[in-house]
Amino acid sequence: MSFRPAAGPMSMTNTPTPAVKGPASYFPSIEKKYGQPISHWKELIRSSPLTRHTELVTWLKEEHGLGHGHANALVKHTLDEDAE
């Protein structure tokens, strides 16, 4: 008999937990790398006079030092959330 681990991380009940997908999958590394909670970045995005996705991504990169993927994920998630 061979041991086969279950796919994905396990929850406390020993059942697989669904993997986080999309922009939110970047959130743990964003918080770790930049030392601010996601709520901080969302507040910055929402308080900016800029409204277009590409403008906001460029602003986060140039003014706040975020990498492209992290800035893109934050803007996408925030704008999608606001559109709901």
C-alpha positions in Angstrom: 0.0 0.0 0.0 1.4 3.4 -0.9 0.7 6.8 0.7 -0.8 9.5 -1.5 -1.2 12.9 0.1 -4.5 14.7 -0.6 -4.4 17.5 -3.1 -4.2 21.0 -1.6 -3.9 22.3 1.9 -5.8 20.5 4.6 -8.3 22.1 7.0 -8.7 21.3 10.7 -11.2 18.7 9.8 -8.6 17.0 7.5 -10.5 17.9 4.3 -8.9 19.7 1.5 -9.5 23.5 1.6 -10.2 25.3 -1.7 -7.2 27.0 -3.1 -7.4 30.8 -3.3 -7.4 31.8 -7.0 -7.2 35.0 -8.9 -5.9 38.3 -7.6 -6.4 37.4 -4.0 -3.8 34.6 -4.3 -1.2 37.4 -4.2 -2.4 38.9 -0.9 -0.3 36.9 1.5 2.9 37.8 -0.3 1.9 41.5 -0.7 1.3 41.8 3.0 4.6 40.0 3.8 6.7 42.0 1.2 5.3 45.5 1.8 4.4 45.2 5.5 0.8 46.6 5.1 -2.5 44.8 5.3 -4.5 44.5 2.1 -7.1 47.0 3.5 -4.3 49.6 3.5 -3.7 49.2 -0.2 -7.5 49.1 -1.0 -8.0 52.4 0.9 -5.2 54.0 -1.1 -6.6 52.8 -4.4 -10.1 54.0 -3.4 -8.8 57.4 -2.2 -6.8 58.0 -5.4 -8.2 60.5 -7.9 -7.2 58.0 -10.6 -9.9 55.7 -11.8 -8.5 53.7 -14.7 -6.9 50.3 -14.1 -3.6 51.0 -15.9 -3.3 54.4 -14.3 -3.7 52.9 -10.8 -1.2 50.1 -11.5 1.4 52.6 -12.7 0.7 54.9 -9.7 1.2 52.0 -7.2 4.4 51.0 -8.9 5.9 54.5 -9.2 4.7 56.1 -6.0 4.5 53.1 -3.6 7.2 50.8 -5.0 4.9 47.8 -5.7 5.8 45.3 -8.4 3.6 45.0 -11.4 1.9 41.7 -10.5 1.2 42.9 -7.0 -0.1 46.3 -8.1 -2.2 44.7 -10.8 -3.8 42.1 -8.4 -4.7 44.8 -5.9 -6.2 47.1 -8.5 -8.2 44.3 -10.2 -9.6 43.0 -6.9 -10.5 46.4 -5.6 -12.2 47.6 -8.8 -14.0 44.3 -9.2 -15.2 44.6 -5.5 -16.4 48.1 -6.1 -18.3 47.1 -9.2 -20.4 44.6 -7.3 
